[in-house]
């Protein structure tokens, strides 16, 4: 496989995984995006970062986008190259908004953008490689396809299906993000190794109901976003976020923890009351950011470099 172009640019959305009961399976692409531009150069690797992660993330071969780019080129049998890369990041890091999945998908699509035959890195290959790097496809899938997805793995391959969510504005996500981070590893360490059968059965039923609510009957979103497997269990790592979800739900908002947290996702019902509820619950409201991001239906895509 040869490299046909020397530059590429990709835009990739933030994502929210789980959506309450769909643990490690359901995901949603959000209208908040990172943009990455790269050039193939002679020599080494140069990465500049503006926005989220600037001054904190690696700027050489250890940068996650670069690592994914290398993996994509290797998968396609294409030669490696020196890299000059510029990242404009708007997805907060360590907040449960899929920043690492976005970086991985960005690198893989940049590799596609250089190839003479882009089909050597089709969406299935990108999903499989992203799942290999991420460990599961719940964030990578909606980052690739946009919309709301249910994802799983079978026989070592990642699979995904895009739900037919009506484009009528009913699903209009808002994210409420604190100033603090919570690593996925820390969030997962708070989960018990086993759960009661009744809790597993309850959550499975709500996950099935959530698919119906998202595609057919959003009036059921409150009941459909209930779960018993992970949010309360992670409260020691993000007590304010879990308290905020509880209060929002008491007030009629279908709120969940976004991914591993600590961001709170409100799927619908955004209005002027949200800010007041945040101020009522959290100790330092000024540290929290609220954004009506909406649902991204396009997913990651290459643009003119």
C-alpha positions as semicolon CSV with decimal commas, in nm:
position;residue;x (nm);y (nm);z (nm)
1;X;0,000;0,000;0,000
2;X;0,139;0,341;-0,094
3;X;0,080;0,682;0,058
4;X;-0,092;0,903;-0,199
5;X;-0,128;1,227;0,000
6;X;0,105;1,413;0,230
7;X;-0,154;1,586;0,450
8;X;-0,492;1,518;0,607
9;X;-0,733;1,679;0,851
10;X;-1,001;1,512;1,063
11;X;-1,287;1,632;1,283
12;X;-1,408;1,389;1,549
13;X;-1,688;1,424;1,807
14;X;-1,700;1,376;2,180
15;X;-1,904;1,081;2,297
16;X;-2,099;0,973;2,602
17;X;-2,103;0,603;2,686
18;X;-2,341;0,390;2,896
19;X;-2,634;0,637;2,891
20;X;-2,735;0,491;3,224
21;X;-2,815;0,118;3,188
22;X;-2,624;0,045;2,864
23;X;-2,296;-0,023;3,041
24;X;-2,007;-0,071;2,792
25;X;-2,262;-0,102;2,510
26;X;-2,459;0,215;2,438
27;X;-2,298;0,538;2,324
28;X;-2,392;0,877;2,185
29;X;-2,193;1,121;1,967
30;X;-2,207;1,480;2,087
31;X;-2,173;1,811;1,907
32;X;-1,837;1,892;2,063
33;X;-1,534;1,827;1,845
34;X;-1,157;1,795;1,823
35;X;-0,986;1,881;1,495
36;X;-0,645;1,740;1,401
37;X;-0,433;1,837;1,101
38;X;-0,117;1,649;1,003
39;X;0,152;1,655;0,739
40;X;0,382;1,373;0,638
41;X;0,738;1,505;0,663
42;X;1,093;1,381;0,645
43;X;1,230;1,340;0,994
44;X;1,070;1,294;1,331
45;X;0,744;1,376;1,503
46;X;0,624;1,721;1,605
47;X;0,291;1,768;1,782
48;X;0,138;2,098;1,891
49;X;-0,178;2,111;2,100
50;X;-0,416;2,401;2,150
51;X;-0,707;2,384;2,390
52;X;-0,780;2,085;2,613
53;X;-0,468;1,895;2,718
54;X;-0,224;2,164;2,606
55;X;0,093;2,141;2,813
56;X;-0,016;1,808;2,961
57;X;-0,027;1,549;2,682
58;X;0,284;1,412;2,507
59;X;0,407;1,597;2,198
60;X;0,601;1,313;2,033
61;X;0,552;0,949;1,943
62;X;0,364;0,884;2,270
63;X;0,082;1,115;2,167
64;X;-0,232;0,902;2,136
65;X;-0,327;1,034;1,791
66;X;0,022;0,955;1,662
67;X;0,010;0,605;1,809
68;X;-0,324;0,539;1,638
69;X;-0,193;0,682;1,310
70;X;0,102;0,441;1,325
71;X;-0,129;0,148;1,397
72;X;-0,352;0,241;1,104
73;X;-0,061;0,268;0,860
74;X;0,076;-0,066;0,977
75;X;-0,265;-0,231;0,936
76;X;-0,290;-0,103;0,579
77;X;0,065;-0,213;0,498
78;X;0,168;0,147;0,428
79;X;0,511;0,293;0,506
80;X;0,558;0,504;0,817
81;X;0,652;0,869;0,785
82;X;0,762;1,166;0,987
83;X;0,470;1,361;1,129
84;X;0,394;1,726;1,188
85;X;0,062;1,743;1,372
86;X;-0,155;2,022;1,508
87;X;-0,442;1,940;1,745
88;X;-0,723;2,181;1,831
89;X;-0,894;2,012;2,125
90;X;-1,236;2,105;2,259
91;X;-1,320;1,772;2,425
92;X;-1,226;1,788;2,795
93;X;-0,986;1,518;2,914
94;X;-1,067;1,284;3,200
95;X;-1,433;1,389;3,214
96;X;-1,615;1,091;3,062
97;X;-1,661;1,250;2,720
98;X;-1,458;1,004;2,513
99;X;-1,146;1,214;2,462
100;X;-0,922;0,907;2,427
101;X;-1,160;0,738;2,181
102;X;-1,172;1,062;1,982
103;X;-0,791;1,071;1,968
104;X;-0,770;0,708;1,856
105;X;-1,036;0,749;1,587
106;X;-0,870;1,071;1,471
107;X;-0,535;0,897;1,424
108;X;-0,688;0,606;1,234
109;X;-0,882;0,837;1,001
110;X;-0,572;1,046;0,939
111;X;-0,398;0,728;0,828
112;X;-0,691;0,659;0,595
113;X;-0,660;1,010;0,457
114;X;-0,303;0,945;0,345
115;X;-0,368;0,614;0,169
116;X;-0,398;0,554;-0,203
117;X;-0,675;0,305;-0,121
118;X;-0,877;0,438;0,176
119;X;-1,084;0,117;0,183
120;X;-0,780;-0,054;0,332
121;X;-0,893;0,126;0,650
122;X;-1,271;0,105;0,618
123;X;-1,504;0,174;0,910
124;X;-1,496;-0,187;1,028
125;X;-1,116;-0,187;1,038
126;X;-1,118;0,146;1,222
127;X;-1,369;0,012;1,476
128;X;-1,167;-0,305;1,534
129;X;-0,839;-0,116;1,573
130;X;-0,995;0,147;1,798
131;X;-1,148;-0,127;2,014
132;X;-0,807;-0,294;2,034
133;X;-0,658;0,029;2,169
134;X;-0,954;0,130;2,388
135;X;-1,056;-0,213;2,523
136;X;-1,423;-0,179;2,425
137;X;-1,618;-0,010;2,144
138;X;-1,879;0,193;2,333
139;X;-1,712;0,530;2,271
140;X;-1,530;0,450;1,948
141;X;-1,844;0,337;1,765
142;X;-2,044;0,660;1,796
143;X;-1,728;0,863;1,734
144;X;-1,699;0,686;1,397
145;X;-2,063;0,673;1,291
146;X;-2,226;0,959;1,477
147;X;-2,568;0,928;1,636
148;X;-2,653;0,675;1,905
149;X;-2,506;0,326;1,882
150;X;-2,523;-0,011;2,050
151;X;-2,191;-0,195;2,025
152;X;-2,059;-0,538;2,113
153;X;-1,781;-0,780;2,025
154;X;-1,822;-1,124;1,875
155;X;-1,554;-1,371;1,770
156;X;-1,289;-1,112;1,839
157;X;-1,445;-0,848;1,615
158;X;-1,623;-0,530;1,723
159;X;-1,972;-0,471;1,590
160;X;-2,206;-0,174;1,607
161;X;-2,557;-0,074;1,507
162;X;-2,674;0,285;1,472
163;X;-3,013;0,350;1,629
164;X;-3,276;0,534;1,429
165;X;-3,318;0,830;1,664
166;X;-3,573;1,080;1,526
167;X;-3,427;1,412;1,413
168;X;-3,695;1,619;1,584
169;X;-3,487;1,781;1,858
170;X;-3,630;1,566;2,136
171;X;-3,289;1,419;2,211
172;X;-3,093;1,739;2,274
173;X;-2,799;1,656;2,502
174;X;-2,657;1,894;2,758
175;X;-2,330;1,820;2,939
176;X;-2,246;1,951;3,285
177;X;-1,873;1,913;3,354
178;X;-1,684;1,983;3,677
179;X;-1,332;2,116;3,689
180;X;-1,202;1,789;3,831
181;X;-1,094;1,484;3,633
182;X;-1,155;1,115;3,699
183;X;-0,954;0,855;3,513
184;X;-1,134;0,560;3,360
185;X;-0,901;0,328;3,550
186;X;-0,996;0,488;3,883
187;X;-1,366;0,478;3,794
188;X;-1,348;0,109;3,701
189;X;-1,158;0,027;4,020
190;X;-1,463;0,138;4,220
191;X;-1,689;-0,124;4,063
192;X;-1,756;-0,451;4,248
193;X;-1,653;-0,777;4,086
194;X;-2,005;-0,920;4,120
195;X;-2,355;-0,774;4,131
196;X;-2,685;-0,916;4,258
197;X;-2,885;-1,104;3,996
198;X;-3,185;-0,878;4,058
199;X;-2,978;-0,568;3,981
200;X;-2,842;-0,722;3,662
201;X;-3,191;-0,819;3,548
202;X;-3,329;-0,474;3,631
203;X;-3,054;-0,298;3,436
204;X;-3,084;-0,529;3,136
205;X;-3,453;-0,451;3,117
206;X;-3,390;-0,078;3,137
207;X;-3,126;-0,099;2,862
208;X;-3,381;-0,262;2,633
209;X;-3,637;0,002;2,728
210;X;-3,384;0,279;2,659
211;X;-3,348;0,170;2,296
212;X;-3,726;0,194;2,261
213;X;-3,733;0,534;2,434
214;X;-3,458;0,677;2,213
215;X;-3,610;0,556;1,889
216;X;-3,986;0,556;1,950
217;X;-4,105;0,708;2,276
218;X;-3,886;0,966;2,454
219;X;-4,155;1,008;2,721
220;X;-4,005;0,692;2,873
221;X;-3,651;0,832;2,906
222;X;-3,673;0,883;3,281
223;X;-3,755;0,519;3,353
224;X;-3,533;0,395;3,071
225;X;-3,219;0,563;3,209
226;X;-3,243;0,396;3,549
227;X;-2,965;0,148;3,636
228;X;-2,811;-0,032;3,932
229;X;-2,467;-0,140;3,814
230;X;-2,221;0,150;3,814
231;X;-2,327;0,505;3,900
232;X;-2,393;0,472;4,275
233;X;-2,092;0,242;4,303
234;X;-1,868;0,516;4,162
235;X;-1,999;0,785;4,395
236;X;-1,683;0,789;4,614
237;X;-1,486;0,907;4,310
238;X;-1,737;1,178;4,207
239;X;-1,980;1,250;4,491
240;X;-2,102;1,584;4,356
241;X;-2,174;1,439;4,012
242;X;-2,377;1,152;4,155
243;X;-2,565;1,394;4,384
244;X;-2,634;1,619;4,086
245;X;-2,775;1,327;3,885
246;X;-3,000;1,237;4,178
247;X;-3,135;1,592;4,212
248;X;-3,182;1,639;3,838
249;X;-3,377;1,315;3,818
250;X;-3,594;1,419;4,112
251;X;-3,673;1,733;3,911
252;X;-3,771;1,531;3,604
253;X;-3,455;1,544;3,392
254;X;-3,326;1,215;3,236
255;X;-2,972;1,265;3,368
256;X;-2,692;1,010;3,386
257;X;-2,321;1,000;3,449
258;X;-2,144;1,037;3,114
259;X;-1,917;0,738;3,061
260;X;-1,680;0,695;3,352
261;X;-1,763;1,048;3,473
262;X;-1,752;1,291;3,632
263;X;-1,949;1,479;3,361
264;X;-2,327;1,463;3,389
265;X;-2,530;1,408;3,072
266;X;-2,886;1,537;3,040
267;X;-3,042;1,379;2,730
268;X;-3,348;1,602;2,704
269;X;-3,539;1,875;2,878
270;X;-3,273;2,145;2,868
271;X;-3,401;2,476;3,004
272;X;-3,305;2,766;3,222
273;X;-3,353;2,569;3,544
274;X;-3,041;2,355;3,501
275;X;-2,801;2,626;3,614
276;X;-2,997;2,684;3,932
277;X;-2,999;2,315;4,012
278;X;-2,623;2,293;3,964
279;X;-2,574;2,588;4,200
280;X;-2,799;2,419;4,453
281;X;-2,599;2,096;4,459
282;X;-2,229;2,165;4,402
283;X;-1,991;2,346;4,632
284;X;-1,819;2,553;4,362
285;X;-2,059;2,620;4,074
286;X;-1,801;2,839;3,901
287;X;-1,585;2,532;3,842
288;X;-1,861;2,363;3,641
289;X;-1,923;2,417;3,272
290;X;-2,259;2,369;3,104
291;X;-2,294;2,322;2,729
292;X;-2,595;2,239;2,516
293;X;-2,393;2,032;2,270
294;X;-2,668;1,849;2,083
295;X;-2,645;1,515;1,905
296;X;-2,376;1,474;1,638
297;X;-2,517;1,261;1,356
298;X;-2,219;1,269;1,118
299;X;-1,937;1,120;1,321
300;X;-1,567;1,153;1,249
301;X;-1,482;1,273;0,900
302;X;-1,189;1,385;0,693
303;X;-1,191;1,741;0,566
304;X;-0,962;1,944;0,344
305;X;-0,626;1,980;0,516
